[in-house]
Amino acid sequence: MDRLPNQKVTTGYNDLQQVEVSIEAARKTVGSATISMDPEFLEHAQNAVNHAKTQLANARANATGVDEEFLTNCENALSECEHQLNEALQ
């Protein structure tokens, strides 16, 4: 498990895995919300997208350079989620 001395929580995931999990959660939440068009679900979807954006920004800040293709793919997937959500909200 990944754990730094000043961290209180051990998740077992590194930054890149956290990004991947949060984007997948956002993708599923947005999909469900845009099918149902329930205002509460749409709000949860927006929160999931925002959380994934935060995770992605954190990973990009700590990127080693070898992660660039992965992070670019994540940005594209998150952009698709945002686009789908924005289309539903219009």
C-alpha positions as CSV (number, residue, x, y, z in Angstrom):
1,M,0.0,0.0,0.0
2,D,1.2,3.5,-0.8
3,R,1.7,5.6,2.3
4,L,3.9,8.6,3.0
5,P,4.9,9.4,6.6
6,N,2.7,12.5,6.8
7,Q,-0.4,10.8,5.4
8,K,-3.1,9.5,7.8
9,V,-5.0,7.4,5.2
10,T,-3.7,4.5,3.2
11,T,-5.8,3.7,0.1
12,G,-3.7,1.2,-1.7
13,Y,-4.0,3.4,-4.9
14,N,-1.4,5.8,-6.3
15,D,-2.3,9.1,-7.8
16,L,-2.9,7.7,-11.3
17,Q,-5.1,4.9,-10.0
18,Q,-7.1,7.5,-8.1
19,V,-7.6,9.5,-11.3
20,E,-8.7,6.5,-13.2
21,V,-11.2,5.4,-10.5
22,S,-12.6,8.9,-10.1
23,I,-13.1,9.4,-13.9
24,E,-14.8,6.0,-14.2
25,A,-17.1,7.0,-11.3
26,A,-17.8,10.3,-13.0
27,R,-18.5,8.5,-16.3
28,K,-21.0,6.1,-14.7
29,T,-22.7,8.9,-12.7
30,V,-23.0,11.2,-15.7
31,G,-24.4,8.4,-17.7
32,S,-27.1,7.5,-15.2
33,A,-27.9,11.1,-14.5
34,T,-28.4,12.0,-18.2
35,I,-30.6,9.0,-18.7
36,S,-32.9,9.8,-15.7
37,M,-32.6,13.6,-16.0
38,D,-33.3,13.8,-12.3
39,P,-32.0,17.2,-11.0
40,E,-30.5,15.5,-7.9
41,F,-28.7,12.9,-10.0
42,L,-27.4,15.7,-12.3
43,E,-26.1,17.5,-9.3
44,H,-24.3,14.4,-8.1
45,A,-22.9,13.9,-11.6
46,Q,-21.5,17.5,-11.5
47,N,-19.9,16.8,-8.1
48,A,-18.4,13.6,-9.5
49,V,-16.9,15.5,-12.5
50,N,-15.5,18.2,-10.2
51,H,-14.0,15.5,-7.9
52,A,-12.4,13.8,-10.9
53,K,-11.0,17.2,-12.2
54,T,-9.4,17.8,-8.7
55,Q,-7.9,14.3,-8.8
56,L,-6.6,14.9,-12.3
57,A,-5.1,18.2,-11.4
58,N,-3.3,16.7,-8.4
59,A,-1.9,13.9,-10.5
60,R,-0.8,16.3,-13.2
61,A,1.0,18.4,-10.5
62,N,2.9,15.3,-9.4
63,A,3.4,13.9,-12.9
64,T,6.8,12.3,-13.7
65,G,6.6,13.0,-17.4
66,V,6.2,9.3,-18.3
67,D,2.5,9.6,-17.3
68,E,1.7,12.2,-20.0
69,E,-0.1,9.9,-22.4
70,F,-2.2,8.4,-19.6
71,L,-3.1,11.9,-18.2
72,T,-4.0,13.1,-21.7
73,N,-6.3,10.2,-22.1
74,C,-7.9,10.9,-18.7
75,E,-8.4,14.6,-19.7
76,N,-10.1,13.5,-22.9
77,A,-12.4,11.1,-21.0
78,L,-13.2,13.7,-18.5
79,S,-13.9,16.2,-21.2
80,E,-16.4,13.8,-22.8
81,C,-18.1,13.4,-19.4
82,E,-18.4,17.2,-19.0
83,H,-19.7,17.6,-22.6
84,Q,-22.4,15.0,-22.0
85,L,-23.4,16.6,-18.7
86,N,-23.5,20.1,-20.3
87,E,-25.6,18.9,-23.1
88,A,-28.1,17.4,-20.6
89,L,-28.2,20.6,-18.6
90,Q,-29.1,22.8,-21.6
